[in-house]
Amino acid sequence: MNTTPPEPAESSGAPGRVVLLRHGQTEWATTGRHTGTTDVPLTAVGEKQAAAAGLLVGELELRTPLVISSPRSRATRTAHLAGLDVDREWDALTEWDYGDYEGLTSREIQQTVPHWTVWTHPCPGGESIDEISARADLVLSVVLPALSERDVVLVGHGHFSRALLTRWLELPVSEGKRFAMSPAAYSVLGFEHSYRQLVVHNIHPSVRTGRDREPAR
């Protein structure tokens, strides 16, 4: 994996915000299949979600945003449809590597490992929760200097975005189980009196319609 970080902007000023934007719906996501390394495209619904998410993100009036995306096509396509100009594709933003569980649903995995979740049990042949935590910390270490003069948008995936959220809040990654992240949803991370905060969370088009919820994995 290429984890060479993009060059952060260097300046001083008011703290910016981090926007976590998850990609739109995919075929695998609708059935709860764990999608890590597999490059699954957006569905037609996912493309509509991504475009609608762009309108919602536009309401944030981002300050000269630095946009960094996972290189998976479902993420880069979401960024494009949302009207975001990607400054850098970065492997460090890819989804959790599920190893032997790639393509399986939680229910299928639990047939052999009762009560399994990605937050509480290992993924044989994939990334450990400690490795995910270290990767999230790497991403945030690059993001923080850039926030002195601009906002940063990270376009990525469900589980890893939740890992980023927990590490921003200085929580263990396992606490990601307490946060939803719907397709094409965004969350905003920021500061108040120098304390890191979750400003808004899981904002997406279906919040307004009450539809298109994704099944649990």
C-alpha positions as CSV (number, residue, x, y, z in Angstrom):
1,M,0.0,0.0,0.0
2,N,1.3,3.5,-0.9
3,T,0.9,5.6,2.2
4,T,3.1,8.5,1.1
5,P,1.1,11.4,2.4
6,P,0.0,14.3,0.2
7,E,1.8,17.6,1.0
8,P,-0.3,19.6,3.5
9,A,-0.8,23.3,3.2
10,E,1.2,25.4,5.7
11,S,-0.2,28.6,7.1
12,S,-1.8,30.1,10.2
13,G,-5.3,31.2,10.9
14,A,-8.7,29.9,12.1
15,P,-9.1,26.1,12.3
16,G,-10.7,24.6,9.3
17,R,-13.1,21.6,9.2
18,V,-12.7,18.0,8.1
19,V,-15.6,16.7,6.0
20,L,-15.9,12.9,5.7
21,L,-17.9,11.9,2.6
22,R,-18.8,8.3,2.1
23,H,-19.3,7.0,-1.5
24,G,-22.8,6.3,-2.8
25,Q,-24.6,3.0,-2.9
26,T,-23.0,-0.1,-4.5
27,E,-24.5,-3.5,-5.4
28,W,-22.5,-5.2,-2.6
29,A,-23.5,-2.6,0.0
30,T,-27.2,-3.1,-0.6
31,T,-26.8,-6.8,0.4
32,G,-24.4,-6.1,3.2
33,R,-21.4,-7.7,1.6
34,H,-18.1,-6.4,3.0
35,T,-16.4,-4.4,0.3
36,G,-12.8,-3.6,1.0
37,T,-10.2,-4.2,-1.8
38,T,-12.8,-5.1,-4.5
39,D,-13.5,-2.2,-6.8
40,V,-17.3,-2.3,-7.0
41,P,-18.9,0.6,-9.0
42,L,-21.8,2.8,-7.9
43,T,-25.3,1.7,-8.8
44,A,-27.6,4.1,-10.6
45,V,-29.1,5.0,-7.2
46,G,-25.6,5.5,-5.9
47,E,-24.9,8.0,-8.7
48,K,-28.0,9.9,-7.8
49,Q,-27.1,9.9,-4.1
50,A,-23.6,11.2,-4.9
51,A,-25.0,14.1,-7.0
52,A,-27.5,14.9,-4.3
53,A,-24.7,14.8,-1.6
54,G,-22.8,17.4,-3.6
55,L,-25.7,19.8,-3.1
56,L,-25.7,19.2,0.6
57,V,-21.9,19.6,0.9
58,G,-22.2,22.8,-1.1
59,E,-24.3,24.2,1.7
60,L,-21.2,24.0,3.9
61,E,-19.5,26.8,1.9
62,L,-16.1,25.1,2.2
63,R,-13.1,27.3,2.4
64,T,-10.6,26.6,-0.5
65,P,-11.1,22.8,0.2
66,L,-8.3,20.3,-0.1
67,V,-10.1,17.2,-1.5
68,I,-8.4,13.8,-1.0
69,S,-10.1,10.6,-2.2
70,S,-9.6,6.9,-1.9
71,P,-8.5,5.6,-5.3
72,R,-11.4,3.1,-5.5
73,S,-13.7,4.0,-8.3
74,R,-16.8,4.2,-6.1
75,A,-15.1,7.0,-4.1
76,T,-13.6,8.9,-7.0
77,R,-16.9,8.7,-9.0
78,T,-18.8,10.0,-5.9
79,A,-16.4,13.0,-5.7
80,H,-16.9,13.7,-9.4
81,L,-20.7,13.5,-9.2
82,A,-20.7,15.7,-6.1
83,G,-18.8,18.4,-8.0
84,L,-15.6,18.0,-6.0
85,D,-12.2,18.5,-7.7
86,V,-9.9,15.8,-6.3
87,D,-6.5,17.1,-5.5
88,R,-5.0,13.7,-4.6
89,E,-6.0,10.0,-4.6
90,W,-4.4,8.3,-1.6
91,D,-4.3,4.6,-0.7
92,A,-4.4,5.5,3.0
93,L,-8.1,6.3,2.6
94,T,-9.1,2.9,1.2
95,E,-11.6,0.8,3.1
96,W,-10.7,-1.7,5.8
97,D,-9.0,-4.8,4.3
98,Y,-11.4,-7.6,5.3
99,G,-9.1,-10.3,4.2
100,D,-10.8,-13.7,4.1
101,Y,-14.2,-12.0,4.8
102,E,-14.2,-9.9,1.6
103,G,-17.5,-10.2,-0.1
104,L,-19.2,-11.9,2.9
105,T,-22.0,-10.6,5.0
106,S,-21.9,-10.4,8.8
107,R,-24.6,-13.1,9.0
108,E,-22.5,-15.5,6.8
109,I,-19.4,-14.8,8.9
110,Q,-21.3,-15.3,12.2
111,Q,-22.2,-18.9,11.1
112,T,-18.6,-19.8,12.0
113,V,-17.7,-16.9,14.3
114,P,-20.7,-16.2,16.5
115,H,-21.3,-12.5,17.3
116,W,-18.6,-11.4,14.9
117,T,-18.4,-7.7,14.0
118,V,-15.5,-5.8,12.4
119,W,-15.3,-3.7,15.5
120,T,-14.9,-6.6,18.0
121,H,-13.3,-9.5,16.1
122,P,-10.3,-9.9,13.7
123,C,-10.5,-10.3,9.9
124,P,-8.2,-13.3,9.1
125,G,-5.8,-12.3,6.3
126,G,-6.9,-8.6,6.6
127,E,-6.2,-5.6,8.7
128,S,-6.3,-5.6,12.5
129,I,-8.1,-2.9,14.4
130,D,-4.7,-1.6,15.6
131,E,-3.5,-1.3,12.0
132,I,-6.7,0.6,11.1
133,S,-6.1,2.9,14.1
134,A,-2.6,3.6,13.0
135,R,-3.7,4.3,9.4
136,A,-6.4,6.7,10.6
137,D,-3.9,8.5,12.8
138,L,-1.6,8.8,9.8
139,V,-4.4,10.4,7.7
140,L,-5.3,12.8,10.5
141,S,-1.6,13.8,11.0
142,V,-1.6,15.0,7.4
143,V,-5.0,16.7,7.6
144,L,-4.3,18.7,10.8
145,P,-1.6,21.1,9.4
146,A,-3.8,21.8,6.3
147,L,-6.6,23.1,8.6
148,S,-4.8,26.2,9.4
149,E,-6.0,27.8,6.2
150,R,-8.6,25.6,4.5
151,D,-11.2,22.9,4.9
152,V,-10.3,19.3,4.0
153,V,-12.7,16.8,2.4
154,L,-11.9,13.1,2.7
155,V,-13.9,11.0,0.2
156,G,-13.9,7.3,1.2
157,H,-15.7,4.4,2.7
158,G,-18.1,3.5,5.5
159,H,-16.0,1.6,8.1
160,F,-12.8,3.6,7.6
161,S,-14.6,6.9,7.7
162,R,-16.0,5.8,11.1
163,A,-12.5,4.9,12.2
164,L,-11.3,8.4,11.2
165,L,-14.2,9.9,13.2
166,T,-13.4,8.0,16.3
167,R,-9.7,8.8,16.2
168,W,-10.5,12.5,15.6
169,L,-12.5,12.3,18.9
170,E,-9.6,10.5,20.5
171,L,-11.6,7.4,21.0
172,P,-10.6,3.8,20.3
173,V,-11.6,2.6,16.8
174,S,-13.8,0.0,18.3
175,E,-16.2,2.8,19.3
176,G,-17.0,3.2,15.6
177,K,-19.8,0.7,16.2
178,R,-21.7,3.6,17.8
179,F,-21.8,5.8,14.6
180,A,-23.8,5.2,11.5
181,M,-22.4,6.2,8.1
182,S,-25.0,5.9,5.3
183,P,-24.2,5.9,1.5
184,A,-23.3,9.3,0.3
185,A,-23.5,10.7,3.8
186,Y,-21.1,13.3,5.2
187,S,-20.0,14.2,8.7
188,V,-18.1,17.3,9.8
189,L,-15.3,17.3,12.3
190,G,-14.1,20.6,13.8
191,F,-13.0,22.5,16.9
192,E,-14.5,24.5,19.7
193,H,-12.0,26.2,22.1
194,S,-9.3,24.0,20.6
195,Y,-11.2,20.8,21.5
196,R,-12.0,18.4,18.7
197,Q,-15.7,18.0,18.1
198,L,-18.1,16.1,15.9
199,V,-20.0,19.1,14.5
200,V,-22.6,17.2,12.4
201,H,-23.0,13.6,11.5
202,N,-24.4,11.3,8.8
203,I,-26.1,14.0,6.8
204,H,-27.3,12.5,3.5
205,P,-30.2,12.9,1.0
206,S,-32.3,10.1,2.6
207,V,-32.3,11.9,5.9
208,R,-34.8,14.2,4.2
209,T,-36.8,11.5,2.6
210,G,-36.6,8.7,5.2
211,R,-35.6,6.2,2.6
212,D,-32.6,4.3,1.1
213,R,-31.2,3.1,4.4
214,E,-28.5,0.5,4.0
215,P,-28.8,-2.9,5.8
216,A,-26.3,-3.6,8.6
217,R,-23.2,-5.5,7.8
